[in-house]
Amino acid sequence: MKRLIDLFKNKYFWVSMSFIVWMIFFDKNDLFSQYQYHQQLSKLKQERDFYAKETAKVNKDLDELTSNPAKLEKFAREKYLMKKENEDVYVIVKDKKDND
C-alpha cells in the first residue's frame, strides 16, 4: 500500500500518465484516427487490386481486338449492336423471372 501511495505522489508518474492519455485520446494521431487510417488503407488496397485486375483484362481485350479482325467484328456486334448492310439484328432480352 505504501508503494502505491508513493507512486501516486511521484511527479514523473503523473507526467507519464498524462502523456499517455494525451497520446491516446487528444493528439491528432490518436488511436481512433489510427484505426480509421488503417481501415482506409485496407479499402484503398482492395481498390488498387480491383483496378489492376480490370486494367489487365482491358489490356488483354485490346491486344486481342487490335491483332485479330474476327475478334474485332465479334466485339462490335456484341457490344455496339453493329451489323453489315444486308443483315438484320434481333436483340433477345430475357426476363428477370426466367433467370431465377
Secondary structure per residue as TSV (DSSP state, phi and psi in degrees):
chain	resnum	aa	ss	phi	psi
A	1	M	-	360.0	-37.7
A	2	K	H	-63.4	-39.2
A	3	R	H	-66.1	-36.2
A	4	L	H	-67.2	-42.3
A	5	I	H	-64.8	-42.2
A	6	D	H	-62.7	-36.8
A	7	L	H	-63.8	-43.5
A	8	F	H	-71.1	-19.2
A	9	K	H	-86.6	-11.9
A	10	N	-	-77.3	124.8
A	11	K	H	-71.3	-29.3
A	12	Y	H	-67.2	-34.7
A	13	F	H	-62.0	-46.7
A	14	W	H	-68.7	-36.7
A	15	V	H	-66.2	-43.1
A	16	S	H	-63.4	-44.1
A	17	M	H	-65.4	-41.5
A	18	S	H	-66.2	-37.5
A	19	F	H	-62.6	-44.2
A	20	I	H	-63.5	-45.1
A	21	V	H	-63.3	-42.1
A	22	W	I	-60.6	-45.5
A	23	M	I	-67.9	-33.2
A	24	I	I	-77.8	-39.1
A	25	F	I	-112.4	-35.5
A	26	F	I	-108.5	-18.2
A	27	D	S	-70.7	159.0
A	28	K	T	-68.9	-19.9
A	29	N	T	-108.4	44.9
A	30	D	-	-70.5	177.3
A	31	L	H	-62.4	-40.5
A	32	F	H	-62.5	-42.8
A	33	S	H	-65.2	-40.5
A	34	Q	H	-61.7	-40.3
A	35	Y	H	-64.0	-43.7
A	36	Q	H	-63.4	-40.9
A	37	Y	H	-62.7	-40.4
A	38	H	H	-64.1	-42.9
A	39	Q	H	-63.7	-42.5
A	40	Q	H	-65.0	-40.3
A	41	L	H	-62.4	-42.6
A	42	S	H	-62.3	-43.2
A	43	K	H	-63.3	-42.8
A	44	L	H	-66.2	-35.8
A	45	K	H	-65.7	-40.3
A	46	Q	H	-63.8	-42.7
A	47	E	H	-63.4	-40.9
A	48	R	H	-60.3	-44.5
A	49	D	H	-64.1	-42.1
A	50	F	H	-61.5	-47.7
A	51	Y	H	-69.6	-29.8
A	52	A	H	-66.1	-42.3
A	53	K	H	-64.7	-43.0
A	54	E	H	-64.3	-40.1
A	55	T	H	-64.5	-41.5
A	56	A	H	-63.3	-41.4
A	57	K	H	-65.1	-43.2
A	58	V	H	-66.8	-39.3
A	59	N	H	-64.6	-38.9
A	60	K	H	-63.8	-45.1
A	61	D	H	-62.4	-41.1
A	62	L	H	-62.4	-43.2
A	63	D	H	-61.8	-42.0
A	64	E	H	-64.9	-41.5
A	65	L	H	-69.4	-36.6
A	66	T	H	-78.6	-21.9
A	67	S	H	-98.5	-20.4
A	68	N	-	-128.8	110.9
A	69	P	H	-64.1	-31.6
A	70	A	H	-65.5	-40.0
A	71	K	H	-66.1	-37.6
A	72	L	H	-63.0	-43.4
A	73	E	H	-64.5	-43.1
A	74	K	H	-62.1	-43.2
A	75	F	H	-62.4	-45.1
A	76	A	H	-63.8	-39.8
A	77	R	H	-68.3	-42.4
A	78	E	H	-75.9	-45.1
A	79	K	H	-84.1	-39.8
A	80	Y	H	-113.0	6.6
A	81	L	-	52.8	40.5
A	82	M	-	-81.2	155.6
A	83	K	-	-146.6	165.7
A	84	K	-	-81.8	169.0
A	85	E	T	-63.3	-35.5
A	86	N	T	-99.2	20.3
A	87	E	-	-115.1	156.8
A	88	D	-	-115.9	140.9
A	89	V	-	-111.4	128.2
A	90	Y	-	-115.0	125.5
A	91	V	-	-102.5	121.9
A	92	I	-	-103.1	119.3
A	93	V	-	-110.9	122.7
A	94	K	-	-84.9	143.8
A	95	D	-	-71.2	153.6
A	96	K	H	-65.6	-28.5
A	97	K	H	-65.0	-33.8
A	98	D	H	-72.4	-27.8
A	99	N	H	-74.0	-24.6
A	100	D	-	-76.1	360.0
